[in-house]
Structures are given as C-alpha cells and as structure tokens.
Amino acid sequence: MSTVLVAATPASIASAAGDSTTPPWAMVNSPERARAVAPSGITMTVTKKMATGTRISQADVLPANAKAPADEYLIPVNAKAAAGISDLYEGFRVRPNGWTDVASLTFTFSKPVRNPRLHVAGTGGASADKAGNREDYWPGLRLAQSNAGSPTFTKVAGFPGFEVSPQVIAPTAVGPEQETTCGVVYMCGTAQVNGMISSFTLDLLARNVRRGLPAGDPFVWGVFRITFEEDASDAPASYGAATHSISALSIGPDVTADLPDTISFTPRRVATDVDDAATGVLPDGTLRAQQGERIRLSVPMRSASAAVLAGWIDFNRDGVFQPSERASVSAPAGSSRPVLTWTAPREVKHGPTWVRLRTAASPETLTSPSGWAATGEVEDYRVTLRR
C-alpha cells in the first residue's frame, strides 16, 4: 500500500500502556474470527464476514491490562483494561465521497448477557500521498435487524463528531480534514447494546472523503472491546467477594448492575447493596436456629431456564462461610420460590451474622461462596440467629 498514514494508528489511539504480562482475559484473533474468555467465564466469539473485495491484512489482540489509563470517551473509564481486537481492513470497494460496506461482525456469547457495552476506539482510516492527494474513511456502525425484538444502541459516553441512534452510529458531518483524531474521522466511544443478548451483528461501513485524486489503497482500522454488567456481594471482606455477570436470572424480580463505572480483574464487593429486589427473603432480619433443627428459607427467583440456588449461613459467626454451612436447590424456569434447607449445627452461636445467596445456571459455579459466575446474582443479608 503506497500511502502515508496521516492519522494515529490504533497503537497510539486504542492500545493501553503499561504491563500486561498477566491478563485475566484469554483472547485470540485472526482474519476469520476472534475468541475471548472473560474473567467470569463468558466466552465471546466474533465471526467476521467480509464485503466484496475486503480482506483483513492485520488481526491483532489488544491484551487485557489492569494498568490501562482512563479514557474520557469510554464508560467504564477503564474499559481499555479489557482485551480487544484491532483489525486492519483493506481492499474494499470505494465509492468516491460515498458510503461503502466493509464487513459484518457477529458477536456471540456462551451465555445470554444483559446490555453488553461496545467500546470503540481508533476506528477509521486516513491516507495521503506525496502529490497532496488525500482520502479519509469515516466509519459507520449499523446493527443488523432481524425482528422487532432486535437489539438497539444507546449512547453511554464519547462519540464526539458522531451521532448514536437506535440502529446506527454515524458521523454528524463529514468533510476534508487537516488532522485526524477521536471525533475527526476516527470513532471513539461506548454504546450499550440493549437487551438480553445471545448475539448481535455489527455492520462496519466507511464514508470516503476524497481531496484530489485517489491517495492509495483503501483501509479502515476496526478496534472493539466488549464489557458486561456485574452484580457484586456486600458482606464483610472476610467472607470473600462474589461477582456475577448479569443475565436473565435473578434473586427477586430483577437485578441492577453494581460498580458500573469500572471493570474488574478480580471479584469485587460493594460497601452497601442498596438495590436488593428480594427484600422479603428475611423480612424481620432473624432466623430461628436451634441445634439439630431445620431452617427453611423461601427465595423468590426469576429465570429464563433451569438454574441453581445456593446459600450459606455463618452459623458459628467466625466471619467465614464454611462448606458445611452451605445448602443448595434446583430452581425451574420462570418465576418460582425454591426453598433452601439447612440443619443447624452443634456449634451454632446465636447473635448477628451473615447469609449469602447465589444463583447461577451451572451448579459447579456455586460450589464456593466467593468468586466469579457467568450468570445470575449474589445477595448478602445481615441477620440475627435466635433460639
């Protein structure tokens, strides 16, 4: 390609600085597809379909990096910490001063996720030659629509110079530019893909702005990351932190994301959970616990498919949930009230303590009271054990 790049490359616009030797995300990328595994265990596959003539000449991984700096165009502000893909698209057919299709990217998730966020950085292209000819390639993104329930975009942050509508992210105006940066030719921002999403397809388009004669082979960088909503525990730190990626599964009728302004590399806790939709689980904050007697707890749940509910009661009030303090039960699809059952142990100590409830699609996720889960919700309750 006999051109001179006149804009910053994704290495300077989209890549994060710092040490990334121990990334929590596993990511691979090729011209045909990309695959990433998030810390929660959700697997994302990106399948790439090229428009006529398009090829991907460079398919890079942007590794996860906990030291990535905050980005004013992204929310979470540390979204650059997540792994991502950076592809160089070349050879697509150009309509001078018009729009052309470049490629379609289908993002597929191993578990349905609610409102995933699409982070775009350094997406676009610009070239010039020694004779003074110049071409800019302003990007556009379009959500493929298959039915009335298809996902839609909502702007979360950034996108200077671009307008976010329910189906399209496109420049507000295009024209010849002397310099390029985020908002000028290049797209940078965060959009939410609304809905309970198993997959969505993103069409990448390019708007040519030509000054003079053709300035070389056409090219567009495409730089994308995905992050997920999370629900976190709020019991004291000694109990261990639990974090779930939010899905179509909740304790109570719904679940609200915690810590939405940052992404995590390890499970996190919040200081106080102020949005527990299942407040009726322990309405008076007490549990009768006599040695050898059964304790039953009816828990409202909502699930699109069969799930598992697990609970822990710190009977000996030592600040740790022990394996012997666990109970579990299967829950059917739909709205239900499964019942957890414990037998109060000999070492039960009466007084204030904590209860943790976790629900997820896979039982192996809930063998521990702490850690990641790819689905569901965690709720903690401060209770008093009484005779």
Secondary structure, DSSP 8 states (H G I E B T S, - for coil): ---EE-S--HHHHT---S--SS-SSEEEE-SSEEEEE-TTS-EEEEEEEE-TT-EEEEEEEE---TT----TT-SSTTGGGS-EEEEEEE-----TTSEEEEEEEEEEEEEEEES-EEEEEEEBEEEE-TTS-EEEEEEEEEE---STT--EEEEEEE-TTEEE-SSEEEES-----SS-EETBEEEEEEEEEESEEEEEEEEEEEEEEEESS--SS-EEEEEEEEE--EEEB-S-GGG--EEEE--SEEESS----SSTTS--SS--B-S-----TTGGGSTTSEEE--TT-EEEEE--EEESS-EEEEEEE-TT-SSS--GGGEEEEEE-SEEE--EEEEE--TT---EEEEEEEEEES-GGGGSSSSEEESSSEEEEEEEEEE-
